[in-house]
Amino acid sequence: MQNYVISLKSAVLRRKHIEKTFSSQQIDFRFFDAFDFSEGGGESLIDQLIPNLNQTALTKGEKGCFMSHLLLWKKCVDEQLPYICIFEDDVVLSDNAADFLKKDDWLKERFDFKDFFVLKLETFLMKIRLENVPISSFQGERFERLKSTHYGTAAYIISRQAAKTLLETVHQLSIDDLLPIDHILFNKFLNDYTVYQINPAIVIQELQLNQQNALFSSQIEEERSLERAKVKNLTKKTIWQKLSRELYRFKRKWKEKRMLRRLRVVKFYQVQEEKK
């Protein structure tokens, strides 16, 4: 398998976590140095791959994350890899992950590498909408089409054709259309391209699995919180604006409540749970 883990060179603890996690199941992988704004040459890469990125309201962490994924897509295309399996450095693997991540026979049997496809391996433990497709299951895992937003880019497989198409598409996106990378992959283009979800998931972010006692905090989420606080302090709303905002929230929650009845959560596969 073409397994690559995005990680900053300086992220020593996260790299040790990944080495332990993958080696415990004898899964081969390579680190891919995450895009770092402090290193030279970054601006030219941004101009080459996604020229409008610096004009967006995305945080520096979101931009770096975006670029890291794009650079791996580019690697897949440039090196003519049939696909690439991308991970972030805070993942936890399921007990059966080695069945999927050591060899790619199961992938070849179910997907045509010449086609556009993205296969999401992780769960964010949020309610989503899935659609049955005529792809045979493997080791008890189902492959379904993702039909609603599912956050996170901690683990997914992308074909070379998908990487090529998305690189071209993202390059042309306007400033307003440039969203965080998980919104691009697993929300914005769901109706335009074929995205699959493995169910149950074989990967989860450590923060999602151990929300109360997580070892790794989300650096991007911390940046987002700071940005939201700045905006809140700078913006003073009138009474009518506050009322309008509350009315909008009420309508949105009402719609979400109706929709949630038709959605389900993709669980994280754990052998211990299967034995109960």
Number of C-alpha atoms within 10 A of each C-alpha: 16 18 20 20 23 22 22 17 14 10 12 11 13 19 19 11 16 23 18 12 17 18 12 11 17 13 18 16 20 11 18 21 15 23 23 18 13 7 8 8 10 15 12 11 13 19 13 10 18 22 18 18 21 15 11 14 14 19 17 15 19 20 23 19 22 23 22 22 21 21 18 20 26 18 15 23 21 11 9 11 15 17 24 22 23 23 26 23 26 23 24 22 24 19 15 16 19 17 15 17 21 16 14 12 10 15 17 11 10 14 14 12 17 12 13 19 21 26 22 30 27 30 30 22 17 13 18 20 18 20 12 11 11 8 13 12 14 14 9 8 15 17 23 21 20 24 18 17 19 24 20 20 24 24 25 21 21 22 25 27 22 24 24 17 15 20 18 13 11 18 17 15 15 14 14 10 13 23 20 18 21 18 17 18 21 22 18 17 14 18 11 7 15 16 23 25 24 23 22 20 24 26 27 24 25 20 18 14 17 11 12 8 10 13 14 16 13 14 10 16 13 12 16 17 10 12 14 12 12 11 10 11 8 9 9 10 11 9 9 9 11 12 12 12 12 12 12 12 12 12 11 11 12 11 11 11 11 10 13 12 9 11 14 13 16 21 18 23 21 16 11 8 8 7 6 5
